Amino acid sequence: MSQKIKETGIEIGKREMIMKMCDKGYTIAQIANVAGMDEKQIEDTIKNAELLSV
């Protein structure tokens, strides 16, 4: 169970980092490079975060 909590915390932190970088004007490619994810994952994360904030 503690592993799941740790993984959830990491995902939340990554999502926050992605959104901060997006707000500061970083490109999708730059964010993907820093986060170690592909651009599609970054785009999906940003879209989902925007949907949740509406």
PDBQT receptor file of N, H, CA, C and O in Angstrom, charges set to zero:
ATOM      1  N   MET A   1       0.827  -1.202   0.000  1.00  0.00    +0.000 N 
ATOM      2  CA  MET A   1       0.000   0.000   0.000  1.00  0.00    +0.000 C 
ATOM      3  C   MET A   1       0.866   1.259   0.000  1.00  0.00    +0.000 C 
ATOM      4  O   MET A   1       0.551   2.220  -0.702  1.00  0.00    +0.000 OA
ATOM      5  N   SER A   2       1.935   1.269   0.765  1.00  0.00    +0.000 N 
ATOM      6  H   SER A   2       2.191   0.489   1.335  1.00  0.00    +0.000 HD
ATOM      7  CA  SER A   2       2.780   2.460   0.811  1.00  0.00    +0.000 C 
ATOM      8  C   SER A   2       3.410   2.745  -0.548  1.00  0.00    +0.000 C 
ATOM      9  O   SER A   2       3.679   3.902  -0.868  1.00  0.00    +0.000 OA
ATOM     10  N   GLN A   3       3.647   1.717  -1.348  1.00  0.00    +0.000 N 
ATOM     11  H   GLN A   3       3.428   0.777  -1.088  1.00  0.00    +0.000 HD
ATOM     12  CA  GLN A   3       4.192   1.912  -2.691  1.00  0.00    +0.000 C 
ATOM     13  C   GLN A   3       3.189   2.676  -3.548  1.00  0.00    +0.000 C 
ATOM     14  O   GLN A   3       3.576   3.573  -4.297  1.00  0.00    +0.000 OA
ATOM     15  N   LYS A   4       1.918   2.336  -3.449  1.00  0.00    +0.000 N 
ATOM     16  H   LYS A   4       1.603   1.608  -2.841  1.00  0.00    +0.000 HD
ATOM     17  CA  LYS A   4       0.868   3.017  -4.222  1.00  0.00    +0.000 C 
ATOM     18  C   LYS A   4       0.781   4.485  -3.815  1.00  0.00    +0.000 C 
ATOM     19  O   LYS A   4       0.621   5.358  -4.669  1.00  0.00    +0.000 OA
ATOM     20  N   ILE A   5       0.883   4.755  -2.536  1.00  0.00    +0.000 N 
ATOM     21  H   ILE A   5       1.013   4.046  -1.843  1.00  0.00    +0.000 HD
ATOM     22  CA  ILE A   5       0.844   6.139  -2.043  1.00  0.00    +0.000 C 
ATOM     23  C   ILE A   5       2.039   6.915  -2.590  1.00  0.00    +0.000 C 
ATOM     24  O   ILE A   5       1.901   8.064  -3.009  1.00  0.00    +0.000 OA
ATOM     25  N   LYS A   6       3.198   6.291  -2.583  1.00  0.00    +0.000 N 
ATOM     26  H   LYS A   6       3.311   5.357  -2.243  1.00  0.00    +0.000 HD
ATOM     27  CA  LYS A   6       4.417   6.921  -3.105  1.00  0.00    +0.000 C 
ATOM     28  C   LYS A   6       4.258   7.229  -4.592  1.00  0.00    +0.000 C 
ATOM     29  O   LYS A   6       4.585   8.329  -5.037  1.00  0.00    +0.000 OA
ATOM     30  N   GLU A   7       3.753   6.255  -5.364  1.00  0.00    +0.000 N 
ATOM     31  H   GLU A   7       3.487   5.362  -5.002  1.00  0.00    +0.000 HD
ATOM     32  CA  GLU A   7       3.557   6.458  -6.798  1.00  0.00    +0.000 C 
ATOM     33  C   GLU A   7       2.554   7.577  -7.069  1.00  0.00    +0.000 C 
ATOM     34  O   GLU A   7       2.741   8.371  -7.990  1.00  0.00    +0.000 OA
ATOM     35  N   THR A   8       1.503   7.637  -6.278  1.00  0.00    +0.000 N 
ATOM     36  H   THR A   8       1.351   6.992  -5.530  1.00  0.00    +0.000 HD
ATOM     37  CA  THR A   8       0.498   8.694  -6.439  1.00  0.00    +0.000 C 
ATOM     38  C   THR A   8       1.124  10.059  -6.163  1.00  0.00    +0.000 C 
ATOM     39  O   THR A   8       0.864  11.021  -6.886  1.00  0.00    +0.000 OA
ATOM     40  N   GLY A   9       1.939  10.144  -5.132  1.00  0.00    +0.000 N 
ATOM     41  H   GLY A   9       2.150   9.363  -4.545  1.00  0.00    +0.000 HD
ATOM     42  CA  GLY A   9       2.615  11.399  -4.809  1.00  0.00    +0.000 C 
ATOM     43  C   GLY A   9       3.547  11.848  -5.917  1.00  0.00    +0.000 C 
ATOM     44  O   GLY A   9       3.621  13.035  -6.236  1.00  0.00    +0.000 OA
ATOM     45  N   ILE A  10       4.247  10.913  -6.493  1.00  0.00    +0.000 N 
ATOM     46  H   ILE A  10       4.188   9.949  -6.234  1.00  0.00    +0.000 HD
ATOM     47  CA  ILE A  10       5.154  11.233  -7.599  1.00  0.00    +0.000 C 
ATOM     48  C   ILE A  10       4.362  11.753  -8.788  1.00  0.00    +0.000 C 
ATOM     49  O   ILE A  10       4.754  12.738  -9.415  1.00  0.00    +0.000 OA
ATOM     50  N   GLU A  11       3.253  11.100  -9.101  1.00  0.00    +0.000 N 
ATOM     51  H   GLU A  11       2.934  10.300  -8.592  1.00  0.00    +0.000 HD
ATOM     52  CA  GLU A  11       2.416  11.530 -10.230  1.00  0.00    +0.000 C 
ATOM     53  C   GLU A  11       1.857  12.932 -10.001  1.00  0.00    +0.000 C 
ATOM     54  O   GLU A  11       1.819  13.741 -10.928  1.00  0.00    +0.000 OA
ATOM     55  N   ILE A  12       1.427  13.225  -8.784  1.00  0.00    +0.000 N 
ATOM     56  H   ILE A  12       1.458  12.569  -8.031  1.00  0.00    +0.000 HD
ATOM     57  CA  ILE A  12       0.909  14.562  -8.469  1.00  0.00    +0.000 C 
ATOM     58  C   ILE A  12       2.012  15.599  -8.631  1.00  0.00    +0.000 C 
ATOM     59  O   ILE A  12       1.783  16.668  -9.197  1.00  0.00    +0.000 OA
ATOM     60  N   GLY A  13       3.200  15.290  -8.140  1.00  0.00    +0.000 N 
ATOM     61  H   GLY A  13       3.387  14.422  -7.680  1.00  0.00    +0.000 HD
ATOM     62  CA  GLY A  13       4.332  16.203  -8.273  1.00  0.00    +0.000 C 
ATOM     63  C   GLY A  13       4.701  16.449  -9.722  1.00  0.00    +0.000 C 
ATOM     64  O   GLY A  13       4.990  17.581 -10.109  1.00  0.00    +0.000 OA
ATOM     65  N   LYS A  14       4.692  15.395 -10.525  1.00  0.00    +0.000 N 
ATOM     66  H   LYS A  14       4.457  14.475 -10.211  1.00  0.00    +0.000 HD
ATOM     67  CA  LYS A  14       5.000  15.532 -11.950  1.00  0.00    +0.000 C 
ATOM     68  C   LYS A  14       3.959  16.409 -12.636  1.00  0.00    +0.000 C 
ATOM     69  O   LYS A  14       4.296  17.284 -13.434  1.00  0.00    +0.000 OA
ATOM     70  N   ARG A  15       2.701  16.166 -12.318  1.00  0.00    +0.000 N 
ATOM     71  H   ARG A  15       2.427  15.456 -11.670  1.00  0.00    +0.000 HD
ATOM     72  CA  ARG A  15       1.620  16.952 -12.924  1.00  0.00    +0.000 C 
ATOM     73  C   ARG A  15       1.761  18.436 -12.562  1.00  0.00    +0.000 C 
ATOM     74  O   ARG A  15       1.577  19.304 -13.415  1.00  0.00    +0.000 OA
ATOM     75  N   GLU A  16       2.085  18.723 -11.305  1.00  0.00    +0.000 N 
ATOM     76  H   GLU A  16       2.235  18.018 -10.611  1.00  0.00    +0.000 HD
ATOM     77  CA  GLU A  16       2.286  20.115 -10.879  1.00  0.00    +0.000 C 
ATOM     78  C   GLU A  16       3.466  20.749 -11.610  1.00  0.00    +0.000 C 
ATOM     79  O   GLU A  16       3.390  21.904 -12.027  1.00  0.00    +0.000 OA
ATOM     80  N   MET A  17       4.556  19.998 -11.767  1.00  0.00    +0.000 N 
ATOM     81  H   MET A  17       4.618  19.060 -11.428  1.00  0.00    +0.000 HD
ATOM     82  CA  MET A  17       5.720  20.510 -12.478  1.00  0.00    +0.000 C 
ATOM     83  C   MET A  17       5.366  20.816 -13.929  1.00  0.00    +0.000 C 
ATOM     84  O   MET A  17       5.742  21.862 -14.458  1.00  0.00    +0.000 OA
ATOM     85  N   ILE A  18       4.644  19.904 -14.568  1.00  0.00    +0.000 N 
ATOM     86  H   ILE A  18       4.339  19.054 -14.138  1.00  0.00    +0.000 HD
ATOM     87  CA  ILE A  18       4.250  20.099 -15.959  1.00  0.00    +0.000 C 
ATOM     88  C   ILE A  18       3.407  21.363 -16.096  1.00  0.00    +0.000 C 
ATOM     89  O   ILE A  18       3.627  22.153 -17.014  1.00  0.00    +0.000 OA
ATOM     90  N   MET A  19       2.457  21.560 -15.210  1.00  0.00    +0.000 N 
ATOM     91  H   MET A  19       2.278  20.918 -14.465  1.00  0.00    +0.000 HD
ATOM     92  CA  MET A  19       1.586  22.724 -15.300  1.00  0.00    +0.000 C 
ATOM     93  C   MET A  19       2.352  24.026 -15.032  1.00  0.00    +0.000 C 
ATOM     94  O   MET A  19       2.091  25.037 -15.683  1.00  0.00    +0.000 OA
ATOM     95  N   LYS A  20       3.274  24.010 -14.098  1.00  0.00    +0.000 N 
ATOM     96  H   LYS A  20       3.486  23.189 -13.569  1.00  0.00    +0.000 HD
ATOM     97  CA  LYS A  20       4.086  25.211 -13.836  1.00  0.00    +0.000 C 
ATOM     98  C   LYS A  20       4.934  25.567 -15.042  1.00  0.00    +0.000 C 
ATOM     99  O   LYS A  20       5.046  26.737 -15.407  1.00  0.00    +0.000 OA
ATOM    100  N   MET A  21       5.535  24.553 -15.663  1.00  0.00    +0.000 N 
ATOM    101  H   MET A  21       5.444  23.603 -15.366  1.00  0.00    +0.000 HD
ATOM    102  CA  MET A  21       6.359  24.803 -16.846  1.00  0.00    +0.000 C 
ATOM    103  C   MET A  21       5.499  25.330 -17.986  1.00  0.00    +0.000 C 
ATOM    104  O   MET A  21       5.913  26.229 -18.718  1.00  0.00    +0.000 OA
ATOM    105  N   CYS A  22       4.314  24.774 -18.135  1.00  0.00    +0.000 N 
ATOM    106  H   CYS A  22       3.978  24.044 -17.541  1.00  0.00    +0.000 HD
ATOM    107  CA  CYS A  22       3.393  25.226 -19.179  1.00  0.00    +0.000 C 
ATOM    108  C   CYS A  22       3.018  26.693 -18.943  1.00  0.00    +0.000 C 
ATOM    109  O   CYS A  22       3.021  27.501 -19.871  1.00  0.00    +0.000 OA
ATOM    110  N   ASP A  23       2.696  27.021 -17.693  1.00  0.00    +0.000 N 
ATOM    111  H   ASP A  23       2.694  26.364 -16.939  1.00  0.00    +0.000 HD
ATOM    112  CA  ASP A  23       2.325  28.403 -17.352  1.00  0.00    +0.000 C 
ATOM    113  C   ASP A  23       3.468  29.382 -17.599  1.00  0.00    +0.000 C 
ATOM    114  O   ASP A  23       3.229  30.553 -17.893  1.00  0.00    +0.000 OA
ATOM    115  N   LYS A  24       4.703  28.912 -17.482  1.00  0.00    +0.000 N 
ATOM    116  H   LYS A  24       4.897  27.961 -17.243  1.00  0.00    +0.000 HD
ATOM    117  CA  LYS A  24       5.868  29.775 -17.694  1.00  0.00    +0.000 C 
ATOM    118  C   LYS A  24       6.270  29.872 -19.158  1.00  0.00    +0.000 C 
ATOM    119  O   LYS A  24       7.215  30.583 -19.499  1.00  0.00    +0.000 OA
ATOM    120  N   GLY A  25       5.549  29.154 -20.032  1.00  0.00    +0.000 N 
ATOM    121  H   GLY A  25       4.781  28.576 -19.755  1.00  0.00    +0.000 HD
ATOM    122  CA  GLY A  25       5.789  29.291 -21.460  1.00  0.00    +0.000 C 
ATOM    123  C   GLY A  25       6.722  28.272 -22.084  1.00  0.00    +0.000 C 
ATOM    124  O   GLY A  25       7.127  28.432 -23.236  1.00  0.00    +0.000 OA
ATOM    125  N   TYR A  26       7.073  27.225 -21.345  1.00  0.00    +0.000 N 
ATOM    126  H   TYR A  26       6.744  27.095 -20.409  1.00  0.00    +0.000 HD
ATOM    127  CA  TYR A  26       7.906  26.177 -21.931  1.00  0.00    +0.000 C 
ATOM    128  C   TYR A  26       7.110  25.462 -23.018  1.00  0.00    +0.000 C 
ATOM    129  O   TYR A  26       5.886  25.356 -22.931  1.00  0.00    +0.000 OA
ATOM    130  N   THR A  27       7.800  24.977 -24.033  1.00  0.00    +0.000 N 
ATOM    131  H   THR A  27       8.793  25.063 -24.105  1.00  0.00    +0.000 HD
ATOM    132  CA  THR A  27       7.130  24.226 -25.095  1.00  0.00    +0.000 C 
ATOM    133  C   THR A  27       6.848  22.805 -24.606  1.00  0.00    +0.000 C 
ATOM    134  O   THR A  27       7.429  22.338 -23.626  1.00  0.00    +0.000 OA
ATOM    135  N   ILE A  28       5.943  22.135 -25.313  1.00  0.00    +0.000 N 
ATOM    136  H   ILE A  28       5.471  22.515 -26.109  1.00  0.00    +0.000 HD
ATOM    137  CA  ILE A  28       5.625  20.744 -24.994  1.00  0.00    +0.000 C 
ATOM    138  C   ILE A  28       6.894  19.890 -25.083  1.00  0.00    +0.000 C 
ATOM    139  O   ILE A  28       7.123  19.026 -24.237  1.00  0.00    +0.000 OA
ATOM    140  N   ALA A  29       7.713  20.132 -26.103  1.00  0.00    +0.000 N 
ATOM    141  H   ALA A  29       7.528  20.834 -26.791  1.00  0.00    +0.000 HD
ATOM    142  CA  ALA A  29       8.951  19.363 -26.281  1.00  0.00    +0.000 C 
ATOM    143  C   ALA A  29       9.906  19.578 -25.108  1.00  0.00    +0.000 C 
ATOM    144  O   ALA A  29      10.528  18.625 -24.638  1.00  0.00    +0.000 OA
ATOM    145  N   GLN A  30      10.029  20.809 -24.634  1.00  0.00    +0.000 N 
ATOM    146  H   GLN A  30       9.524  21.583 -25.016  1.00  0.00    +0.000 HD
ATOM    147  CA  GLN A  30      10.912  21.091 -23.504  1.00  0.00    +0.000 C 
ATOM    148  C   GLN A  30      10.406  20.409 -22.238  1.00  0.00    +0.000 C 
ATOM    149  O   GLN A  30      11.188  19.831 -21.482  1.00  0.00    +0.000 OA
ATOM    150  N   ILE A  31       9.106  20.479 -22.012  1.00  0.00    +0.000 N 
ATOM    151  H   ILE A  31       8.472  20.949 -22.626  1.00  0.00    +0.000 HD
ATOM    152  CA  ILE A  31       8.532  19.847 -20.819  1.00  0.00    +0.000 C 
ATOM    153  C   ILE A  31       8.732  18.332 -20.885  1.00  0.00    +0.000 C 
ATOM    154  O   ILE A  31       9.102  17.708 -19.891  1.00  0.00    +0.000 OA
ATOM    155  N   ALA A  32       8.489  17.750 -22.048  1.00  0.00    +0.000 N 
ATOM    156  H   ALA A  32       8.189  18.257 -22.855  1.00  0.00    +0.000 HD
ATOM    157  CA  ALA A  32       8.654  16.309 -22.219  1.00  0.00    +0.000 C 
ATOM    158  C   ALA A  32      10.095  15.891 -21.934  1.00  0.00    +0.000 C 
ATOM    159  O   ALA A  32      10.336  14.859 -21.308  1.00  0.00    +0.000 OA
ATOM    160  N   ASN A  33      11.037  16.690 -22.391  1.00  0.00    +0.000 N 
ATOM    161  H   ASN A  33      10.841  17.528 -22.899  1.00  0.00    +0.000 HD
ATOM    162  CA  ASN A  33      12.447  16.393 -22.172  1.00  0.00    +0.000 C 
ATOM    163  C   ASN A  33      12.781  16.394 -20.680  1.00  0.00    +0.000 C 
ATOM    164  O   ASN A  33      13.445  15.481 -20.191  1.00  0.00    +0.000 OA
ATOM    165  N   VAL A  34      12.326  17.405 -19.967  1.00  0.00    +0.000 N 
ATOM    166  H   VAL A  34      11.786  18.147 -20.365  1.00  0.00    +0.000 HD
ATOM    167  CA  VAL A  34      12.616  17.514 -18.535  1.00  0.00    +0.000 C 
ATOM    168  C   VAL A  34      11.897  16.413 -17.744  1.00  0.00    +0.000 C 
ATOM    169  O   VAL A  34      12.472  15.823 -16.829  1.00  0.00    +0.000 OA
ATOM    170  N   ALA A  35      10.652  16.145 -18.098  1.00  0.00    +0.000 N 
ATOM    171  H   ALA A  35      10.184  16.625 -18.841  1.00  0.00    +0.000 HD
ATOM    172  CA  ALA A  35       9.839  15.177 -17.356  1.00  0.00    +0.000 C 
ATOM    173  C   ALA A  35      10.172  13.728 -17.720  1.00  0.00    +0.000 C 
ATOM    174  O   ALA A  35       9.778  12.805 -17.007  1.00  0.00    +0.000 OA
ATOM    175  N   GLY A  36      10.896  13.525 -18.826  1.00  0.00    +0.000 N 
ATOM    176  H   GLY A  36      11.215  14.275 -19.405  1.00  0.00    +0.000 HD
ATOM    177  CA  GLY A  36      11.205  12.172 -19.253  1.00  0.00    +0.000 C 
ATOM    178  C   GLY A  36       9.980  11.438 -19.775  1.00  0.00    +0.000 C 
ATOM    179  O   GLY A  36       9.846  10.226 -19.610  1.00  0.00    +0.000 OA
ATOM    180  N   MET A  37       9.096  12.190 -20.402  1.00  0.00    +0.000 N 
ATOM    181  H   MET A  37       9.205  13.175 -20.536  1.00  0.00    +0.000 HD
ATOM    182  CA  MET A  37       7.857  11.626 -20.943  1.00  0.00    +0.000 C 
ATOM    183  C   MET A  37       7.779  11.983 -22.424  1.00  0.00    +0.000 C 
ATOM    184  O   MET A  37       8.542  12.821 -22.905  1.00  0.00    +0.000 OA
ATOM    185  N   ASP A  38       6.854  11.343 -23.149  1.00  0.00    +0.000 N 
ATOM    186  H   ASP A  38       6.235  10.662 -22.758  1.00  0.00    +0.000 HD
ATOM    187  CA  ASP A  38       6.714  11.743 -24.541  1.00  0.00    +0.000 C 
ATOM    188  C   ASP A  38       5.723  12.909 -24.646  1.00  0.00    +0.000 C 
ATOM    189  O   ASP A  38       4.950  13.170 -23.724  1.00  0.00    +0.000 OA
ATOM    190  N   GLU A  39       5.764  13.590 -25.771  1.00  0.00    +0.000 N 
ATOM    191  H   GLU A  39       6.391  13.377 -26.520  1.00  0.00    +0.000 HD
ATOM    192  CA  GLU A  39       4.977  14.809 -25.943  1.00  0.00    +0.000 C 
ATOM    193  C   GLU A  39       3.477  14.553 -25.826  1.00  0.00    +0.000 C 
ATOM    194  O   GLU A  39       2.744  15.397 -25.310  1.00  0.00    +0.000 OA
ATOM    195  N   LYS A  40       3.019  13.407 -26.296  1.00  0.00    +0.000 N 
ATOM    196  H   LYS A  40       3.615  12.722 -26.716  1.00  0.00    +0.000 HD
ATOM    197  CA  LYS A  40       1.592  13.067 -26.205  1.00  0.00    +0.000 C 
ATOM    198  C   LYS A  40       1.155  12.987 -24.743  1.00  0.00    +0.000 C 
ATOM    199  O   LYS A  40       0.069  13.452 -24.395  1.00  0.00    +0.000 OA
ATOM    200  N   GLN A  41       1.988  12.405 -23.892  1.00  0.00    +0.000 N 
ATOM    201  H   GLN A  41       2.870  12.028 -24.175  1.00  0.00    +0.000 HD
ATOM    202  CA  GLN A  41       1.667  12.317 -22.466  1.00  0.00    +0.000 C 
ATOM    203  C   GLN A  41       1.578  13.715 -21.845  1.00  0.00    +0.000 C 
ATOM    204  O   GLN A  41       0.707  13.974 -21.014  1.00  0.00    +0.000 OA
ATOM    205  N   ILE A  42       2.469  14.601 -22.245  1.00  0.00    +0.000 N 
ATOM    206  H   ILE A  42       3.176  14.391 -22.921  1.00  0.00    +0.000 HD
ATOM    207  CA  ILE A  42       2.452  15.968 -21.722  1.00  0.00    +0.000 C 
ATOM    208  C   ILE A  42       1.180  16.672 -22.166  1.00  0.00    +0.000 C 
ATOM    209  O   ILE A  42       0.511  17.319 -21.360  1.00  0.00    +0.000 OA
ATOM    210  N   GLU A  43       0.843  16.550 -23.443  1.00  0.00    +0.000 N 
ATOM    211  H   GLU A  43       1.386  16.024 -24.098  1.00  0.00    +0.000 HD
ATOM    212  CA  GLU A  43      -0.381  17.175 -23.952  1.00  0.00    +0.000 C 
ATOM    213  C   GLU A  43      -1.609  16.661 -23.211  1.00  0.00    +0.000 C 
ATOM    214  O   GLU A  43      -2.486  17.443 -22.845  1.00  0.00    +0.000 OA
ATOM    215  N   ASP A  44      -1.674  15.352 -22.987  1.00  0.00    +0.000 N 
ATOM    216  H   ASP A  44      -0.961  14.717 -23.284  1.00  0.00    +0.000 HD
ATOM    217  CA  ASP A  44      -2.809  14.761 -22.273  1.00  0.00    +0.000 C 
ATOM    218  C   ASP A  44      -2.873  15.265 -20.835  1.00  0.00    +0.000 C 
ATOM    219  O   ASP A  44      -3.957  15.553 -20.328  1.00  0.00    +0.000 OA
ATOM    220  N   THR A  45      -1.729  15.372 -20.178  1.00  0.00    +0.000 N 
ATOM    221  H   THR A  45      -0.848  15.137 -20.589  1.00  0.00    +0.000 HD
ATOM    222  CA  THR A  45      -1.686  15.852 -18.800  1.00  0.00    +0.000 C 
ATOM    223  C   THR A  45      -2.201  17.286 -18.720  1.00  0.00    +0.000 C 
ATOM    224  O   THR A  45      -2.981  17.619 -17.828  1.00  0.00    +0.000 OA
ATOM    225  N   ILE A  46      -1.767  18.129 -19.646  1.00  0.00    +0.000 N 
ATOM    226  H   ILE A  46      -1.133  17.858 -20.370  1.00  0.00    +0.000 HD
ATOM    227  CA  ILE A  46      -2.197  19.530 -19.658  1.00  0.00    +0.000 C 
ATOM    228  C   ILE A  46      -3.694  19.618 -19.937  1.00  0.00    +0.000 C 
ATOM    229  O   ILE A  46      -4.401  20.371 -19.268  1.00  0.00    +0.000 OA
ATOM    230  N   LYS A  47      -4.184  18.866 -20.907  1.00  0.00    +0.000 N 
ATOM    231  H   LYS A  47      -3.609  18.253 -21.451  1.00  0.00    +0.000 HD
ATOM    232  CA  LYS A  47      -5.615  18.881 -21.226  1.00  0.00    +0.000 C 
ATOM    233  C   LYS A  47      -6.455  18.429 -20.037  1.00  0.00    +0.000 C 
ATOM    234  O   LYS A  47      -7.473  19.043 -19.719  1.00  0.00    +0.000 OA
ATOM    235  N   ASN A  48      -6.023  17.348 -19.379  1.00  0.00    +0.000 N 
ATOM    236  H   ASN A  48      -5.195  16.849 -19.637  1.00  0.00    +0.000 HD
ATOM    237  CA  ASN A  48      -6.765  16.844 -18.221  1.00  0.00    +0.000 C 
ATOM    238  C   ASN A  48      -6.761  17.838 -17.074  1.00  0.00    +0.000 C 
ATOM    239  O   ASN A  48      -7.777  18.009 -16.400  1.00  0.00    +0.000 OA
ATOM    240  N   ALA A  49      -5.640  18.490 -16.844  1.00  0.00    +0.000 N 
ATOM    241  H   ALA A  49      -4.815  18.351 -17.391  1.00  0.00    +0.000 HD
ATOM    242  CA  ALA A  49      -5.559  19.480 -15.766  1.00  0.00    +0.000 C 
ATOM    243  C   ALA A  49      -6.462  20.666 -16.051  1.00  0.00    +0.000 C 
ATOM    244  O   ALA A  49      -7.105  21.204 -15.150  1.00  0.00    +0.000 OA
ATOM    245  N   GLU A  50      -6.503  21.067 -17.318  1.00  0.00    +0.000 N 
ATOM    246  H   GLU A  50      -5.980  20.630 -18.050  1.00  0.00    +0.000 HD
ATOM    247  CA  GLU A  50      -7.368  22.199 -17.698  1.00  0.00    +0.000 C 
ATOM    248  C   GLU A  50      -8.843  21.825 -17.537  1.00  0.00    +0.000 C 
ATOM    249  O   GLU A  50      -9.647  22.656 -17.114  1.00  0.00    +0.000 OA
ATOM    250  N   LEU A  51      -9.196  20.605 -17.864  1.00  0.00    +0.000 N 
ATOM    251  H   LEU A  51      -8.543  19.931 -18.207  1.00  0.00    +0.000 HD
ATOM    252  CA  LEU A  51     -10.584  20.152 -17.696  1.00  0.00    +0.000 C 
ATOM    253  C   LEU A  51     -10.981  20.119 -16.232  1.00  0.00    +0.000 C 
ATOM    254  O   LEU A  51     -12.116  20.446 -15.887  1.00  0.00    +0.000 OA
ATOM    255  N   LEU A  52     -10.048  19.724 -15.363  1.00  0.00    +0.000 N 
ATOM    256  H   LEU A  52      -9.126  19.458 -15.643  1.00  0.00    +0.000 HD
ATOM    257  CA  LEU A  52     -10.348  19.649 -13.935  1.00  0.00    +0.000 C 
ATOM    258  C   LEU A  52     -10.466  21.019 -13.285  1.00  0.00    +0.000 C 
ATOM    259  O   LEU A  52     -11.148  21.168 -12.271  1.00  0.00    +0.000 OA
ATOM    260  N   SER A  53      -9.805  22.020 -13.860  1.00  0.00    +0.000 N 
ATOM    261  H   SER A  53      -9.251  21.898 -14.684  1.00  0.00    +0.000 HD
ATOM    262  CA  SER A  53      -9.809  23.354 -13.252  1.00  0.00    +0.000 C 
ATOM    263  C   SER A  53     -10.992  24.209 -13.682  1.00  0.00    +0.000 C 
ATOM    264  O   SER A  53     -11.180  25.310 -13.164  1.00  0.00    +0.000 OA
ATOM    265  N   VAL A  54     -11.791  23.714 -14.624  1.00  0.00    +0.000 N 
ATOM    266  H   VAL A  54     -11.638  22.820 -15.045  1.00  0.00    +0.000 HD
ATOM    267  CA  VAL A  54     -12.945  24.496 -15.123  1.00  0.00    +0.000 C 
ATOM    268  C   VAL A  54     -14.108  24.402 -14.186  1.00  0.00    +0.000 C 
ATOM    269  O   VAL A  54     -15.157  24.992 -14.443  1.00  0.00    +0.000 OA
TER     270      VAL A  54
